Amino acid sequence: MRLLPLPSMRPSGISSVTLVSVFLMLTVGGAHAVPVPVTNHSFELPVTGPGTFVTNAPPPGWAAYGDSLDFFERTIGVLNPNGTTLYVEAVPDGNNVGVTFLTPQMDDEAGLQQTLAATLQTLTQYTLTVEVGNLANDVTPYDFDGFPGYRIDLLAGTTVLASDDDTLLPGEGRFLTSTVQFSTGATHPNAGQALTIRLVNLDAAPGIEVNFDDVRLDATALGTCPALPPVGCKAATASKGTLALARKPGDPAKNSLQWTWKGQATSLMELADPTTTADYRLCLYDGAGTILFDLPVPASGICGTKSCWKAPKNGFVYKDKLGNAGGVTDLALKAGATDGKTALKLKAKGGSLALPVLPLTQTPGPVRVVLTNEASTICWTASYGAAPSDPASTVKWKVKND
């Protein structure tokens, strides 16, 4: 069945193509975000009159995603809902919204995607925000009740870096804001590859259409580990912590790092507040002083649908099961009034965790780990000069601190 003119939705002609770049300045963790240009970010092209739509081609700057699109019953394009009852308030940006219209339901996702001129950079935090809309019913031959589900992906090359997989449910005729965040460390296997934004109708539940609007991507440069381990850091209590690295040959998704630390007294004030502005960074140096890991853990942020950071009694806890900050999934910071009571723990895993060659070099000095609070500049350190449990292993390296 062809998408026909309706009393409140009349097809409009396509105007000439113009490229639109979006610029938005934010402040994240004390560093300025730089906007990454997104062409036709709010789907204002093609120019479309109130109550009309254009669904015979991808919007300028965007491409089709999904094999089941036929630009007939299953199609993408733009809609200007002004003058209709499809939305109960003005669309978030401009007049048009992006259309992903899939009928009949085939449980076969499809949508829009755009490959950007920008490439994935190391030591950078990316924040992608997209408005997700759920049409209300209008006087049309289609039943827009329900919501088929959505997904928003940020990719580098063909690798999905981070996603919002249907975590929001906008009310009928309303939009909600989706936020996807991803951070890179000093290395990343996809560094230098083109970034892509993908907007998907999951076609997984009763409903026909998902709309998208105001697509914005910002990049915030993160700091770096100092060339030499800093001095004056709080010291670890001997043999009270461990450093463990594990590699799964042929399956980098199972690479892992775990670090635990107990040591010098630390007050809650010295931990600063990573729920708002205090970024953290873990640096790993081998015995020759080479930086092996540079893992930033940005302040604030959203992981899934919740804040990445929480503030339980006497400390802070960071959790991100997807490891979007360079592979870091957990960071626990517990203050302690006396030596040995302060406890720190970091876990990282996954393909974005670029493990160094094992075993680690322990000459002419020990391996060293430094965790730094980049707001207060207070740091915690431990050294590892003892032989690991299996000195010759190329897949596991574990040792207690000196």
ABEGO torsion letter per residue (X at the ends): XBBBBBAABBBBBBBBBBBBBBBBBBBBGGBBBBBBBBBGAAGAOBBBBBGBBBAABBBBGBBBBEAABAGBABBBEBBBABGBAABABBBABEABBBBBBBOBBAGBBBEBBBBBABBBBBGBBBBBBBBBBBBBBBBBABBABEBAEBBBBBBBEABBABBBBGABBBBBGBBBBBBBBBBBBABBAABGBBBBBBBBBAGABBEABBBBBGBBBBBBBBBBBBABBBBGBBBBBBGABBBBBBBBBGBAAABBBBBBBBBBBBBAAAAEBAAAABBBBBBBBBAAGBBABBBBBBBEEBBEABBABBBBBGEBBBBBAAGABGGBABBBBBBBABBGABBBBBBBBEAABBBBBOBBBAOABBBBBBBBBAAAGBBBBBBBABBBABAABAABBBBBBX
